[in-house]
């Protein structure tokens, strides 16, 4: 809608995971390095966590594109509490037959598959996204599957990717045997203010932008409102560009962005708890109002972080 107006070739801030737009700042570079290390060094279990919208799935997509052909990957993305037995899902992820067979036969088939991969000098990696949805019984089943190994060789490597609740789950005493097998562990933190600005610029350049579309102060406000979470940054930037297109604005400054924030807050669409933007009411956007608003947003975010 607004692409041609801003000289863009495509939308820069979609919510669909796209490895082309992956921003490899300090945090995401470190997370990817840990993923790569876990795979290439035959780590038994690798755990990567991050808040909703932190870019976990995009990192996984990037990893899948980088892995050499000697690595066979199974990917499970539709995890849920009532998914039942894990083994059929694992077999399905590796494109193996999983229907109408006794559990013992399924286990035997999977064991033979792992053995065959090993004989072909291939490594087998199972990736489970949204792993915080797995129950304790499913995780225990996963641990037992990881026991299908030769004496000194790792037949199956597992990467668990999920929200911070996954850490709480794995820290339970009844899952101690599982957590003791985790050899690679990393949490994706939110972007810093500087990374937020770099992230926005990166996505704009990837979409074909040849100039800045936001002022420095607007970047600061985007960081405060989004708390450095990439998905929230995308939502806010996409909305701001849509509004600016309608109003024929070429560069989005902090005053204009405040109007976007205020409108979203009044519609109940801005997740900042007790929204400081709404508290300003219908005041005119004076400079002192911006300072008050910005400080209130930051205070609200800090209080939520505790």
C-alpha positions as CSV (number, residue, x, y, z in Angstrom):
1,X,0.0,0.0,0.0
2,X,2.7,2.5,1.0
3,X,5.7,0.9,-0.7
4,X,5.8,3.1,-3.8
5,X,5.2,6.3,-1.8
6,X,8.3,5.7,0.3
7,X,10.4,4.2,-2.6
8,X,10.3,0.7,-1.3
9,X,10.3,-2.5,-3.3
10,X,8.4,-4.5,-0.6
11,X,6.9,-4.1,2.8
12,X,9.7,-4.0,5.4
13,X,7.7,-4.7,8.5
14,X,5.5,-7.8,7.9
15,X,4.8,-10.2,10.8
16,X,5.7,-13.3,8.7
17,X,9.0,-14.8,9.6
18,X,11.4,-14.1,6.7
19,X,15.1,-15.0,6.9
20,X,15.8,-12.4,4.3
21,X,15.0,-9.7,6.9
22,X,16.9,-11.4,9.7
23,X,18.8,-8.8,11.7
24,X,22.0,-10.2,13.0
25,X,22.7,-7.8,15.9
26,X,24.8,-8.8,18.9
27,X,22.1,-10.9,20.5
28,X,20.8,-12.7,17.5
29,X,24.4,-13.3,16.2
30,X,25.2,-14.9,19.6
31,X,22.0,-17.0,19.5
32,X,22.8,-18.2,16.0
33,X,26.4,-19.0,16.9
34,X,25.1,-21.1,19.8
35,X,22.7,-22.9,17.5
36,X,25.5,-23.6,15.0
37,X,27.8,-24.7,17.8
38,X,25.2,-27.1,19.2
39,X,24.6,-28.7,15.8
40,X,28.2,-28.9,14.5
41,X,29.6,-30.1,17.9
42,X,26.9,-32.8,18.4
43,X,25.4,-31.4,21.5
44,X,22.7,-33.7,22.9
45,X,20.2,-31.0,23.8
46,X,20.3,-27.3,22.8
47,X,17.8,-24.9,24.4
48,X,17.1,-21.4,22.9
49,X,14.5,-19.2,24.5
50,X,13.1,-15.7,23.9
51,X,10.0,-13.6,24.4
52,X,7.1,-13.8,21.9
53,X,8.2,-12.0,18.7
54,X,11.9,-12.0,19.6
55,X,12.9,-13.7,16.3
56,X,13.3,-17.3,17.3
57,X,11.5,-18.9,14.4
58,X,13.3,-16.7,11.9
59,X,16.6,-17.8,13.4
60,X,15.6,-21.4,12.9
61,X,14.7,-20.8,9.3
62,X,18.1,-19.2,8.8
63,X,19.8,-22.2,10.4
64,X,18.0,-24.6,8.1
65,X,19.3,-22.8,5.1
66,X,22.8,-22.9,6.4
67,X,23.1,-26.6,7.4
68,X,25.1,-28.9,5.2
69,X,23.5,-31.8,3.4
70,X,25.1,-34.3,5.7
71,X,22.6,-33.3,8.4
72,X,19.1,-34.6,8.3
73,X,16.6,-32.3,10.1
74,X,13.1,-33.0,11.5
75,X,11.0,-29.9,12.4
76,X,8.0,-29.9,14.7
77,X,6.2,-26.5,14.9
78,X,2.7,-27.3,16.0
79,X,3.3,-28.2,19.6
80,X,0.4,-28.1,22.1
81,X,-0.5,-29.5,25.5
82,X,-2.7,-32.2,24.2
83,X,-0.6,-33.4,21.3
84,X,-0.5,-37.0,22.7
85,X,2.4,-39.3,22.2
86,X,5.5,-37.5,20.8
87,X,7.0,-40.4,18.7
88,X,4.4,-40.2,15.8
89,X,5.1,-36.5,15.5
90,X,8.9,-37.1,15.5
91,X,8.5,-39.8,12.7
92,X,6.3,-37.4,10.7
93,X,8.9,-34.7,11.0
94,X,11.4,-37.0,9.3
95,X,8.8,-38.1,6.7
96,X,8.6,-41.6,8.1
97,X,5.5,-43.7,8.4
98,X,3.8,-43.2,11.7
99,X,0.2,-44.5,11.2
100,X,-1.5,-47.6,12.4
101,X,1.5,-49.1,14.1
102,X,2.0,-50.3,17.6
103,X,4.2,-48.0,19.7
104,X,6.9,-50.7,20.0
105,X,7.0,-50.9,16.2
106,X,7.2,-47.1,15.9
107,X,10.1,-47.0,18.3
108,X,11.9,-49.8,16.4
109,X,11.4,-48.0,13.1
110,X,12.8,-44.8,14.5
111,X,15.8,-46.6,16.0
112,X,16.6,-48.3,12.6
113,X,16.3,-44.9,10.9
114,X,18.8,-43.3,13.3
115,X,21.2,-46.3,12.8
116,X,20.9,-46.0,9.1
117,X,21.6,-42.3,9.1
118,X,24.7,-43.0,11.2
119,X,25.9,-45.6,8.8
120,X,25.5,-43.1,6.0
121,X,27.7,-40.7,8.0
122,X,24.7,-38.3,8.4
123,X,23.7,-36.6,11.6
124,X,20.1,-36.4,12.7
125,X,18.8,-33.2,14.3
126,X,15.2,-32.8,15.7
127,X,14.1,-29.2,16.1
128,X,11.0,-28.5,18.2
129,X,9.6,-24.9,18.1
130,X,7.2,-23.5,20.8
131,X,8.6,-26.2,23.1
132,X,7.2,-24.5,26.2
133,X,3.9,-26.2,25.2
134,X,5.4,-29.7,25.8
135,X,4.2,-31.5,28.9
136,X,6.5,-33.1,31.4
137,X,5.6,-36.6,30.1
138,X,6.4,-35.6,26.5
139,X,9.8,-34.2,27.6
140,X,10.5,-37.4,29.4
141,X,9.6,-39.4,26.2
142,X,12.0,-37.1,24.3
143,X,14.7,-37.9,26.8
144,X,14.2,-41.6,26.4
145,X,14.3,-41.2,22.6
146,X,17.7,-39.5,22.9
147,X,19.0,-42.7,24.5
148,X,19.0,-44.4,21.1
149,X,22.8,-43.9,20.7
150,X,25.9,-45.9,20.2
151,X,28.4,-46.1,22.9
152,X,30.4,-43.0,22.0
153,X,28.3,-41.5,19.3
154,X,25.3,-39.2,19.3
155,X,22.6,-40.6,17.0
156,X,20.0,-37.9,17.7
157,X,20.5,-34.2,18.5
158,X,17.6,-32.1,19.8
159,X,17.1,-28.4,19.7
160,X,14.3,-26.9,21.8
161,X,13.1,-23.4,21.0
162,X,10.5,-21.7,23.1
163,X,9.3,-18.9,25.3
164,X,10.9,-18.2,28.7
165,X,8.3,-20.5,30.3
166,X,10.4,-23.4,28.8
167,X,13.2,-22.6,31.3
168,X,10.7,-22.7,34.2
169,X,9.5,-26.1,32.9
170,X,13.0,-27.5,32.6
171,X,14.0,-26.3,36.1
172,X,11.4,-28.5,37.8
173,X,12.9,-31.2,40.0
174,X,11.1,-34.0,38.1
175,X,12.9,-33.0,34.9
176,X,16.4,-32.9,36.5
177,X,17.6,-35.8,34.3
178,X,16.5,-33.9,31.2
179,X,18.0,-30.6,32.1
180,X,21.3,-32.2,33.0
181,X,21.6,-33.2,29.3
182,X,21.3,-29.7,28.0
183,X,24.8,-28.7,26.9
184,X,24.0,-25.5,24.9
185,X,21.7,-22.9,26.4
186,X,20.9,-19.3,25.3
187,X,18.3,-16.7,25.9
188,X,17.5,-14.0,23.3
189,X,17.2,-10.7,25.1
190,X,15.2,-7.7,23.7
191,X,17.1,-5.3,21.4
192,X,18.9,-2.3,23.0
193,X,17.9,1.2,21.9
194,X,20.8,1.3,19.4
195,X,20.0,-2.2,18.1
196,X,16.4,-1.1,17.7
197,X,17.4,1.8,15.4
198,X,19.8,-0.5,13.5
199,X,17.1,-3.1,13.2
200,X,14.6,-0.7,11.7
201,X,17.2,0.7,9.3
202,X,18.3,-2.8,8.2
203,X,14.7,-3.8,7.3
204,X,14.2,-0.6,5.4
205,X,17.4,-1.0,3.4
206,X,16.4,-4.7,2.7
207,X,13.1,-3.4,1.4
208,X,14.8,-0.9,-0.9
209,X,14.8,2.3,1.1
210,X,17.5,4.8,0.1
211,X,16.9,7.3,3.0
212,X,15.8,7.4,6.6
213,X,12.1,7.4,7.2
214,X,12.2,8.0,10.9
215,X,14.0,10.7,13.0
216,X,16.4,9.8,15.8
217,X,13.8,10.8,18.4
218,X,11.2,8.6,16.7
219,X,13.6,5.7,17.0
220,X,13.9,6.3,20.7
221,X,10.1,6.4,21.1
222,X,9.7,3.2,19.1
223,X,12.2,1.5,21.4
224,X,10.3,2.7,24.5
225,X,6.9,1.6,23.1
226,X,8.1,-1.8,21.8
227,X,10.5,-2.6,24.7
228,X,12.9,-3.8,22.0
229,X,10.8,-6.7,20.9
230,X,11.2,-7.2,17.1
231,X,7.6,-8.1,16.4
232,X,6.3,-5.1,18.3
233,X,8.7,-2.9,16.5
234,X,7.4,-4.3,13.2
235,X,3.8,-3.6,14.2
236,X,4.5,-0.1,15.3
237,X,6.6,0.8,12.2
238,X,4.2,-0.7,9.8
239,X,1.3,1.2,11.4
240,X,3.3,4.5,11.4
241,X,4.2,4.1,7.7
242,X,0.6,3.4,6.8
243,X,-0.6,6.5,8.7
244,X,2.1,8.6,7.1
245,X,1.2,7.4,3.7
246,X,-2.4,8.5,4.3
247,X,-1.3,11.9,5.6
248,X,1.3,12.3,2.9
249,X,4.1,12.5,5.5
250,X,7.6,11.7,4.1
251,X,9.6,11.5,7.4
252,X,8.1,10.3,10.7
253,X,9.2,12.3,13.7
254,X,8.5,11.8,17.4
255,X,5.5,14.2,17.3
256,X,3.8,12.4,14.5
257,X,4.6,9.0,16.0
258,X,3.0,10.1,19.3
259,X,-0.2,10.6,17.4
260,X,0.0,7.0,16.0
261,X,0.7,5.7,19.5
262,X,-2.2,7.7,21.0
263,X,-4.6,6.4,18.4
264,X,-3.5,2.8,18.9
265,X,-3.8,3.2,22.7
266,X,-7.3,4.7,22.4
267,X,-8.3,1.6,20.3
268,X,-6.8,-0.7,23.0
269,X,-4.2,-2.0,20.6
270,X,-1.0,-0.9,22.3
271,X,0.2,-3.4,24.9
272,X,1.7,-1.1,27.6
273,X,-0.5,-2.0,30.5
274,X,-2.0,1.2,32.0
275,X,-1.1,3.3,29.0
276,X,0.6,6.6,29.8
277,X,-0.4,7.8,26.3
278,X,-4.0,7.6,27.2
279,X,-3.4,9.5,30.4
280,X,-2.5,12.6,28.4
281,X,-6.0,12.8,27.0
282,X,-6.5,15.2,24.2
283,X,-3.7,17.7,25.0
284,X,-2.0,19.4,22.1
285,X,1.3,17.8,21.2
286,X,3.7,20.3,22.7
287,X,7.3,19.6,23.3
288,X,6.8,19.3,27.0
289,X,4.0,16.8,26.4
290,X,6.4,14.7,24.4
291,X,9.0,14.7,27.2
292,X,6.3,13.8,29.7
293,X,4.9,11.1,27.5
294,X,8.3,9.6,26.7
295,X,9.3,9.6,30.4
296,X,6.0,8.0,31.4
297,X,6.4,5.3,28.8
298,X,9.9,4.5,30.0
299,X,8.6,4.5,33.7
300,X,5.8,2.2,32.7
301,X,8.1,-0.2,31.0
302,X,10.6,-0.2,33.9
303,X,7.9,-0.9,36.4
304,X,6.6,-3.8,34.4
305,X,10.1,-5.3,34.2
306,X,10.2,-5.0,38.0
